[in-house]
């Protein structure tokens, strides 16, 4: 009986520790390189591309989104990043799509 109680307590302790172990991860995109982005080293590139699209649209006060353009822009950035792996991602995206309306 004692073994069962100790096993249950141990299991409860493990479950409690594992549920609290998830940490929030913050990412400073101004420091991410093209190489990190295309190699999925920081997050899924598609998610970051969507965030960047919103960021640059927000800077321009533009609330419209062209989903086809979003895909084309992400493809353009990906091609650029493969050719320039050491470049920082944010300035690269801004140079490619940042000024568009």
Rosetta blueprint (number, residue, H / E / L):
1 X L
2 X H
3 X H
4 X H
5 X H
6 X H
7 X H
8 X H
9 X H
10 X H
11 X H
12 X H
13 X H
14 X H
15 X H
16 X H
17 X H
18 X H
19 X H
20 X H
21 X L
22 X L
23 X L
24 X L
25 X L
26 X L
27 X L
28 X L
29 X H
30 X H
31 X H
32 X L
33 X E
34 X H
35 X H
36 X H
37 X H
38 X H
39 X L
40 X L
41 X L
42 X L
43 X L
44 X L
45 X H
46 X H
47 X H
48 X H
49 X H
50 X H
51 X H
52 X H
53 X H
54 X H
55 X H
56 X H
57 X H
58 X H
59 X H
60 X H
61 X L
62 X L
63 X L
64 X L
65 X L
66 X L
67 X H
68 X H
69 X H
70 X H
71 X H
72 X H
73 X H
74 X H
75 X H
76 X H
77 X H
78 X H
79 X H
80 X H
81 X H
82 X H
83 X H
84 X L
85 X L
86 X L
87 X L
88 X E
89 X H
90 X H
91 X H
92 X H
93 X H
94 X H
95 X H
96 X H
97 X H
98 X H
99 X L
100 X L
101 X L
